[in-house]
């Protein structure tokens, strides 16, 4: 069963990702805006770790995992923005947007569906059911911006990477970069 905290976290993940994609697509945001968001987020993360910051601390209390709240608050969104910055800088906009959609939809959906549908736990892998759902949703999201082959292989291979539990690299950074690299081949 999925906890209320994880459901809130994944809902925010979806909304945040769709917001970034829309702002980039309609030229309301550029790389410079993402850099500014990252810097402000990093400062707020540091402050929320040590002080009670109006609004930001409330958001951390409601959406941050307890193990990260006073160690690295806002870790997920910071790596999300960092991954978005990397793909926007190094790849054509359509590939960058598709890779951010794969992160947005695939990561959130795989967590939710994995918790709801999976009956097994794996030591080093996330759920197969969640991964399949993540691939399906991220494929549709990427298809808005790239051709069917790029969307399919970008979704499948980057979500396959996401299934591996890694402590040393955040999936919010790994997924968009992997997806963009794969889709750039098509």
TORKOL-4160 file (C-alpha; in steps of 0.2 Angstrom, whole numbers, padded with zeros to 4 digits, m for minus):
186
<pt num="1" X="0000" Y="0000" Z="0000"/>
<pt num="2" X="0006" Y="0017" Z="m0004"/>
<pt num="3" X="0008" Y="0030" Z="0010"/>
<pt num="4" X="m0001" Y="0047" Z="0010"/>
<pt num="5" X="0016" Y="0055" Z="0010"/>
<pt num="6" X="0022" Y="0045" Z="m0005"/>
<pt num="7" X="0006" Y="0050" Z="m0014"/>
<pt num="8" X="0008" Y="0068" Z="m0010"/>
<pt num="9" X="0027" Y="0067" Z="m0015"/>
<pt num="10" X="0023" Y="0059" Z="m0032"/>
<pt num="11" X="0008" Y="0071" Z="m0036"/>
<pt num="12" X="0020" Y="0086" Z="m0033"/>
<pt num="13" X="0033" Y="0077" Z="m0044"/>
<pt num="14" X="0020" Y="0076" Z="m0058"/>
<pt num="15" X="0014" Y="0094" Z="m0056"/>
<pt num="16" X="0032" Y="0101" Z="m0055"/>
<pt num="17" X="0038" Y="0091" Z="m0070"/>
<pt num="18" X="0023" Y="0096" Z="m0081"/>
<pt num="19" X="0025" Y="0114" Z="m0075"/>
<pt num="20" X="0043" Y="0114" Z="m0081"/>
<pt num="21" X="0040" Y="0106" Z="m0097"/>
<pt num="22" X="0025" Y="0118" Z="m0101"/>
<pt num="23" X="0036" Y="0133" Z="m0096"/>
<pt num="24" X="0050" Y="0128" Z="m0107"/>
<pt num="25" X="0039" Y="0123" Z="m0122"/>
<pt num="26" X="0030" Y="0140" Z="m0122"/>
<pt num="27" X="0047" Y="0149" Z="m0120"/>
<pt num="28" X="0042" Y="0156" Z="m0103"/>
<pt num="29" X="0057" Y="0148" Z="m0095"/>
<pt num="30" X="0075" Y="0146" Z="m0102"/>
<pt num="31" X="0090" Y="0138" Z="m0095"/>
<pt num="32" X="0094" Y="0153" Z="m0085"/>
<pt num="33" X="0077" Y="0151" Z="m0076"/>
<pt num="34" X="0081" Y="0133" Z="m0071"/>
<pt num="35" X="0098" Y="0139" Z="m0065"/>
<pt num="36" X="0089" Y="0152" Z="m0054"/>
<pt num="37" X="0077" Y="0139" Z="m0047"/>
<pt num="38" X="0091" Y="0128" Z="m0043"/>
<pt num="39" X="0101" Y="0141" Z="m0034"/>
<pt num="40" X="0086" Y="0147" Z="m0024"/>
<pt num="41" X="0081" Y="0129" Z="m0020"/>
<pt num="42" X="0099" Y="0125" Z="m0014"/>
<pt num="43" X="0099" Y="0140" Z="m0003"/>
<pt num="44" X="0081" Y="0136" Z="0004"/>
<pt num="45" X="0087" Y="0118" Z="0007"/>
<pt num="46" X="0102" Y="0124" Z="0017"/>
<pt num="47" X="0091" Y="0136" Z="0027"/>
<pt num="48" X="0077" Y="0123" Z="0030"/>
<pt num="49" X="0090" Y="0111" Z="0037"/>
<pt num="50" X="0095" Y="0123" Z="0050"/>
<pt num="51" X="0080" Y="0135" Z="0052"/>
<pt num="52" X="0062" Y="0137" Z="0052"/>
<pt num="53" X="0059" Y="0146" Z="0035"/>
<pt num="54" X="0041" Y="0152" Z="0032"/>
<pt num="55" X="0032" Y="0142" Z="0018"/>
<pt num="56" X="0048" Y="0132" Z="0013"/>
<pt num="57" X="0049" Y="0123" Z="0030"/>
<pt num="58" X="0030" Y="0119" Z="0029"/>
<pt num="59" X="0032" Y="0112" Z="0011"/>
<pt num="60" X="0047" Y="0101" Z="0018"/>
<pt num="61" X="0037" Y="0095" Z="0033"/>
<pt num="62" X="0023" Y="0090" Z="0021"/>
<pt num="63" X="0032" Y="0083" Z="0006"/>
<pt num="64" X="0050" Y="0078" Z="0011"/>
<pt num="65" X="0054" Y="0060" Z="0017"/>
<pt num="66" X="0058" Y="0059" Z="0035"/>
<pt num="67" X="0076" Y="0052" Z="0032"/>
<pt num="68" X="0080" Y="0068" Z="0021"/>
<pt num="69" X="0071" Y="0081" Z="0031"/>
<pt num="70" X="0086" Y="0087" Z="0041"/>
<pt num="71" X="0100" Y="0079" Z="0031"/>
<pt num="72" X="0096" Y="0085" Z="0013"/>
<pt num="73" X="0079" Y="0093" Z="0012"/>
<pt num="74" X="0073" Y="0096" Z="m0005"/>
<pt num="75" X="0085" Y="0083" Z="m0013"/>
<pt num="76" X="0072" Y="0076" Z="m0025"/>
<pt num="77" X="0067" Y="0093" Z="m0033"/>
<pt num="78" X="0085" Y="0099" Z="m0033"/>
<pt num="79" X="0091" Y="0084" Z="m0043"/>
<pt num="80" X="0075" Y="0086" Z="m0054"/>
<pt num="81" X="0080" Y="0104" Z="m0059"/>
<pt num="82" X="0098" Y="0099" Z="m0061"/>
<pt num="83" X="0094" Y="0084" Z="m0072"/>
<pt num="84" X="0083" Y="0096" Z="m0082"/>
<pt num="85" X="0096" Y="0109" Z="m0083"/>
<pt num="86" X="0109" Y="0096" Z="m0090"/>
<pt num="87" X="0097" Y="0090" Z="m0104"/>
<pt num="88" X="0091" Y="0108" Z="m0109"/>
<pt num="89" X="0109" Y="0113" Z="m0110"/>
<pt num="90" X="0116" Y="0098" Z="m0120"/>
<pt num="91" X="0102" Y="0092" Z="m0131"/>
<pt num="92" X="0089" Y="0099" Z="m0143"/>
<pt num="93" X="0074" Y="0106" Z="m0135"/>
<pt num="94" X="0062" Y="0092" Z="m0141"/>
<pt num="95" X="0073" Y="0079" Z="m0134"/>
<pt num="96" X="0076" Y="0088" Z="m0118"/>
<pt num="97" X="0057" Y="0090" Z="m0116"/>
<pt num="98" X="0054" Y="0072" Z="m0120"/>
<pt num="99" X="0067" Y="0067" Z="m0107"/>
<pt num="100" X="0059" Y="0078" Z="m0093"/>
<pt num="101" X="0042" Y="0070" Z="m0097"/>
<pt num="102" X="0050" Y="0052" Z="m0095"/>
<pt num="103" X="0057" Y="0058" Z="m0078"/>
<pt num="104" X="0040" Y="0066" Z="m0074"/>
<pt num="105" X="0028" Y="0053" Z="m0079"/>
<pt num="106" X="0039" Y="0037" Z="m0078"/>
<pt num="107" X="0047" Y="0040" Z="m0061"/>
<pt num="108" X="0030" Y="0046" Z="m0052"/>
<pt num="109" X="0020" Y="0032" Z="m0060"/>
<pt num="110" X="0032" Y="0018" Z="m0057"/>
<pt num="111" X="0032" Y="0022" Z="m0038"/>
<pt num="112" X="0013" Y="0023" Z="m0036"/>
<pt num="113" X="0009" Y="0008" Z="m0047"/>
<pt num="114" X="0024" Y="m0002" Z="m0040"/>
<pt num="115" X="0017" Y="0001" Z="m0022"/>
<pt num="116" X="m0001" Y="m0002" Z="m0028"/>
<pt num="117" X="0002" Y="m0018" Z="m0039"/>
<pt num="118" X="0018" Y="m0026" Z="m0033"/>
<pt num="119" X="0016" Y="m0041" Z="m0022"/>
<pt num="120" X="0035" Y="m0045" Z="m0022"/>
<pt num="121" X="0050" Y="m0035" Z="m0015"/>
<pt num="122" X="0067" Y="m0036" Z="m0023"/>
<pt num="123" X="0084" Y="m0033" Z="m0014"/>
<pt num="124" X="0092" Y="m0022" Z="m0028"/>
<pt num="125" X="0077" Y="m0019" Z="m0040"/>
<pt num="126" X="0061" Y="m0009" Z="m0039"/>
<pt num="127" X="0045" Y="m0017" Z="m0044"/>
<pt num="128" X="0042" Y="m0025" Z="m0061"/>
<pt num="129" X="0024" Y="m0019" Z="m0061"/>
<pt num="130" X="0029" Y="m0001" Z="m0057"/>
<pt num="131" X="0042" Y="m0001" Z="m0071"/>
<pt num="132" X="0030" Y="m0007" Z="m0084"/>
<pt num="133" X="0017" Y="0006" Z="m0079"/>
<pt num="134" X="0031" Y="0019" Z="m0079"/>
<pt num="135" X="0037" Y="0014" Z="m0097"/>
<pt num="136" X="0019" Y="0015" Z="m0103"/>
<pt num="137" X="0016" Y="0032" Z="m0096"/>
<pt num="138" X="0033" Y="0040" Z="m0100"/>
<pt num="139" X="0032" Y="0033" Z="m0118"/>
<pt num="140" X="0015" Y="0043" Z="m0121"/>
<pt num="141" X="0023" Y="0058" Z="m0113"/>
<pt num="142" X="0039" Y="0057" Z="m0124"/>
<pt num="143" X="0029" Y="0054" Z="m0139"/>
<pt num="144" X="0022" Y="0072" Z="m0138"/>
<pt num="145" X="0040" Y="0078" Z="m0143"/>
<pt num="146" X="0049" Y="0064" Z="m0152"/>
<pt num="147" X="0046" Y="0050" Z="m0164"/>
<pt num="148" X="0039" Y="0033" Z="m0159"/>
<pt num="149" X="0056" Y="0024" Z="m0159"/>
<pt num="150" X="0065" Y="0038" Z="m0149"/>
<pt num="151" X="0050" Y="0038" Z="m0136"/>
<pt num="152" X="0049" Y="0019" Z="m0135"/>
<pt num="153" X="0068" Y="0016" Z="m0133"/>
<pt num="154" X="0071" Y="0031" Z="m0122"/>
<pt num="155" X="0057" Y="0026" Z="m0110"/>
<pt num="156" X="0061" Y="0008" Z="m0110"/>
<pt num="157" X="0080" Y="0010" Z="m0107"/>
<pt num="158" X="0079" Y="0024" Z="m0095"/>
<pt num="159" X="0066" Y="0016" Z="m0084"/>
<pt num="160" X="0075" Y="0000" Z="m0084"/>
<pt num="161" X="0090" Y="0010" Z="m0077"/>
<pt num="162" X="0078" Y="0017" Z="m0064"/>
<pt num="163" X="0073" Y="0000" Z="m0058"/>
<pt num="164" X="0090" Y="m0003" Z="m0050"/>
<pt num="165" X="0091" Y="0004" Z="m0033"/>
<pt num="166" X="0106" Y="0015" Z="m0032"/>
<pt num="167" X="0112" Y="0025" Z="m0017"/>
<pt num="168" X="0126" Y="0035" Z="m0026"/>
<pt num="169" X="0116" Y="0044" Z="m0040"/>
<pt num="170" X="0099" Y="0051" Z="m0039"/>
<pt num="171" X="0086" Y="0045" Z="m0052"/>
<pt num="172" X="0080" Y="0062" Z="m0054"/>
<pt num="173" X="0097" Y="0066" Z="m0062"/>
<pt num="174" X="0100" Y="0049" Z="m0070"/>
<pt num="175" X="0083" Y="0047" Z="m0079"/>
<pt num="176" X="0083" Y="0063" Z="m0090"/>
<pt num="177" X="0101" Y="0061" Z="m0095"/>
<pt num="178" X="0100" Y="0043" Z="m0100"/>
<pt num="179" X="0084" Y="0046" Z="m0109"/>
<pt num="180" X="0091" Y="0061" Z="m0118"/>
<pt num="181" X="0106" Y="0051" Z="m0123"/>
<pt num="182" X="0096" Y="0036" Z="m0129"/>
<pt num="183" X="0083" Y="0047" Z="m0139"/>
<pt num="184" X="0097" Y="0057" Z="m0147"/>
<pt num="185" X="0102" Y="0041" Z="m0156"/>
<pt num="186" X="0085" Y="0042" Z="m0165"/>
